[in-house]
């Protein structure tokens, strides 16, 4: 009888330990939250890329300071200054203490872009930030980009190196992202900004404040497609893997403009919302 009680007791202890480990695992690694936060980071940085390029396009031919009145993202409360007398040249986007863009997002602080020349290709550009935030997400760090231009197909291709820290609102913590990837800017119809797309593939390392490290891989065969008009990633397949070899995938769909994606772990899938 005692032996039976001992066995039962051991089983209960095992279950308790296993349950604790499971709770500990869930507390440190939640695929949905990590997928949401990394995708939000991706979309915020794609926004930054489009905004900066839009400012370059609208101002590089004028070679002077001014406000933006006709654009897809930037509203008249954004002060854009292009200094061609400095070396390197400096483009500053100043959103002040709060500026609502044409996409409805509230930005503050500054995006600063430097380049030896914005009008010659290959164009090497560096982005930095001065108290920059968008909808409560604060961004610091740097982004280096080298752009090649295909005039025939109206496509620009860039190699990008990111070292970015993003602080999320609502006490969600701080994440650090280091990435080395390729980004293609499909401008499509000339003069029509809302059909522009950003297509990206490569490797991204994402570290949460908890210390959880996740590597995200985007294959060139199924790249991420960010729609300028939609302000969301609308297609592409992403593979995630942790340092403990836990893995899952995210499928962003067929190009439909929404904030949904399908998360798959092993043989199980569920639709998640990217806020």
N, C-alpha and C positions, 0 to 999 in steps of 0.2 A: 504493500500500500504506500509506504514511504517513497519507494522508487517511482511510483506513478506520480505522486505529488511533486517529486523532484523534477521529473520530466516535464510536467505541466508548468512548473515554475520556470524552468529553463526556456520553455517555448514562449512564455509570457515576456520574459526578459529579452529574448531574441526579437520578438515582435515590437517591443518597446524601442529597442535600439534601432531596428530597421525603420520604424516609424519616425524616430528622431532624425535619422540620416536622411530620410525622404523629405522631412520638413526643412532640414538644413539645406538640402539640395535645391528645393523649391525657393528657398529664401535667397540663395546666391545665384541661381540660374533659372530664369523664366524665359522660355523661348519667345513667347508672345511679346513681353515687355522689351526684351533685347531687340527683337525684330522691329517693333514699333519705333524704338528710340533711334536705332541705326538708320531706319528709313526716313524718319523725321530729319535726322542730321543730313542725310543725302539730299533730301528735297530742299532744305534750307541752304545748303552750299550750292546746289544747282541754281537756286534763286539768285544767290550772290553772283554767280558766274554770269547769268543772263543780264542782271542789272548792270554790272560793270561793263559788259560788252555793249549793252545798249547805250550807256553813257559815252563810251569810246566812239561808237558809230555816230552818235548825234553831235559830238563835240569836236572830234579830231579834224574835221574839215574846216570848222570855224576857227580853231586855234584861239579860243577866247573863253572867258567865263560866262556863265548864264544859268538860267533856270530851265527845267524841262517841262514843256507844255504838251508835246505830242509824242507819247511813248506808250508802250504796253504796260510797264511796271511803274515808272517814276512819275510822281505828281509834281505840281508846281511848288510844293513845300520843300522839295529836295534841291539843295544848291550844289551844282556841279561846277567844279573849277578845274581847268586844264592849264597847267603851267609848263609851257614848252621852253622856257628860259632856263629852267633848272636842269641839272644833269645827275641822274636820269630825269626824264620828264615825269611829272606827277599829276595824276588825275585823282581828285578828291570828291567823294560823294558825301555830303553833309546832311544828315537827316534831323539835326537839331535834337531837341528833347523828346520829339515824337512827331512822326510824319506818316500819314496814312497813304499808302501807294494805291495805284489803280487796281491792284489785285486785292485790296481790302486789308492788307497786312500793315501793322503799325511797326515802324522802324525808328531807331534812334542811334545816335553816335555817328561814326564815320567809317566808310570803306575807302582805303587808300591804295591806289594802283600805280606802280612805277614801271617805266620801260625806257630803254634808250630811244626807241621810236615806236609809236603806236601804228604808224602807217606803212611800215615795211615788213616783209615776211621773208624768213621766219621772224616772228615777233616774240621776244622773251619778256614776260610780265611777272611781277611779284605783287600779291595782294597782302595787305596787313589790315588790322582793325584797331579802331580807337573807341572803346566803350560801345561797340556795336551790338545791337540786340534787335530781334524781330519777334513780335508776339510773345515777349517774355523769355525768349531763348537768347542767351548771351554767347557771343563768339569771340575767341581770341586765337592768336597763332598766325600762321603764314601759309600761303599757297603760291607755289611757283608753277608757271605755265609757259610752254613753248608751243607756238601756233604755226602750223603750215596751212597755206591757202590753196584751194583748188578752184580757180576762177571758172573753169568750164562747167563744173557741176554745182557751183555755188556752195561748196562744202569746206569747212575748216576742220582740221584735225589737230588736236593738242595732246602733248604728254604732260601730265600733271603730277606734282608731288605735294601732298597735304600734310601738315602737322598742326592739327586743330584741336582746341579744347572748347566744348560746348557745355554750358550750364543750363540745365532744363528747369522750367518753372515748377511750382507746386511741390518743392522739396524733393524732386525726383533725382537730384544729384548731378554730378559732373561726369562727362565722358571725354575720353581722349581718343582721337582718331588719327592714324598715320596711314597714308594711302599712296600708292604708285599705280597710276592707271592711264588709260587712253580715253579721250573724250572727243566725239565727233559732233560738230554743230551743223545740222542740216537746216539751212536757211530757206530752202524751198522757193516759193514765189518771191521774187524781188519786191521789196516794199510792203510785203504782207507779213507783219510780225507775229500774228497769232497762230501761224501754222509752223512756226519754228520748233524744232525738236533737238534735244540733247541726247546723244546715244553714248553710253559709257560701258567700259569693260576693264577688268583688271583685278587687283587684290587690295583689300582694305582691312586694316587691323583696328579693332574697336575695343577699348578697355573701359569698363564701368568703374565707378568710384569704389565699388565693393572689391575690385581687383579681378573680377571675371574678365578673361581675355577671349575674344572671339575673332576669328579670321573669316572674312566674307570674300568669296570668289565669284566674280561675274564673268562667264565665258563669252568670247566674241560671237559664238553661234547664237546665244540668247542674251543679248546685252540689255541693260536697263535703258528704257526710253522715257525721258522726262518731257512732258508736253508743256510748252510755254504758255499756251492758252488755258490749259487745265490746272497748271501748277501742281501736278501730281506725277509720280511715276506710273505709267499706264501699261507697261509690258516689260517682260524680262524675267529671267529665272536666276535666283541667287542661292548659293550654297553656303551654309554656316557650319563652322566646326570649332570646338573649344580646344583648349590645351589638354583636356582629358579625353579627347576624341568623341565627345558627344556632338551629334550632327543633326541638321534639319535643313529644309529648303523652303524658299518662298517663291511663289509664282504670282506675278503681278497682272496676269490676264492677257487679253487679246487686243488691248489698245483702247478699251472703253474708259472714258473719263470718270473715275470714281476713286474712293479712298479705301478700296477693298483689296485684299490679297489672300492667297491660299497658302497656309502653313502646313507642311507635311513632315511628320516624324515617323520613319519606318513605313508602315502600311496605313497609318492613320492621318487624316487630313481635316483641317477646319478653316473656315473663312474668318479672317481677322480684319479689324478696322485700323487703318493707319490714321491717327488723329491729325 
